[in-house]
């Protein structure tokens, strides 16, 4: 389990995110912009270490938070924390399949998927947030066991992503870590206490 005050709790690690469209992608962001942004979060980080700590970080972030707050959207078009957690759980299944597909058939075409369609079809809004974390934890453990067993040659194997082009196992792992960091920051921001408005001065209230 990640220790208190670890990498995920360092406020200097994250940049402030200007999110839109279901809480994931900034407006007018191209695919290359997205890749650059996600990979940028992993600068100076060990991607496998990030991935190994994410499940525990999620548990700590939602500890003591009511289900109602976890399901509350900050805006109609943005995901709630519960929806983000469900997305992470399903994304781990997708990444696990892609990794195994590439390892079994290098150069294989890798299909993209519509995360918003999955959110609607999979009823993310009504999923149990803590069950989503446990699903994520189980899948992440299985994927890390696989990744830690790979030979150096296997890390360079690649698939052909429908939107991002040639993508090696190593690049996928970095994207997965950056994806974690992106959503951890997003959840922290959604659960942060509201900022207090500055009190009016006595002179302003007595005039």
C-alpha angles and dihedrals in degrees: 000000000000113000121239111270092025128145094288093056095050108112090201092061096069134063121217108265124219098206133184139156105057091338095290118084129040115236114277093005112157123217090255091048089052093050092048092048094048094045089047090065091062096056107131092005130113103234097210091049090051091050093047092055100043100087092053090045090055091050091052094047094055097037110129094002115131120243089239092058092046090054096045117108118217088213133007093252096046129085121249121229089260090055092048090052091050089049091052091051094051092042089057090056090050093049092046091054093046092051092051092044091054094045092049097042113017113209092027117154110254116211120223120224137211106244093192092054089050090050092054096041092043095048093234092172093063099040120115104256095212092048088053089055091050091049089050092048093052095048093044091052091053092047093048091050088055095046093049090054096055124113119234089254093056092057089067095052113111147193130210108248113209093230106019101039124215109019123178126206089252092053091047091053091052091049091050091053092047090048088055093051092047093055096039089058090046092052092047090053094047092050097042115117112261114264114255118239112241112260117250115252119252091245091055093050096046102048 
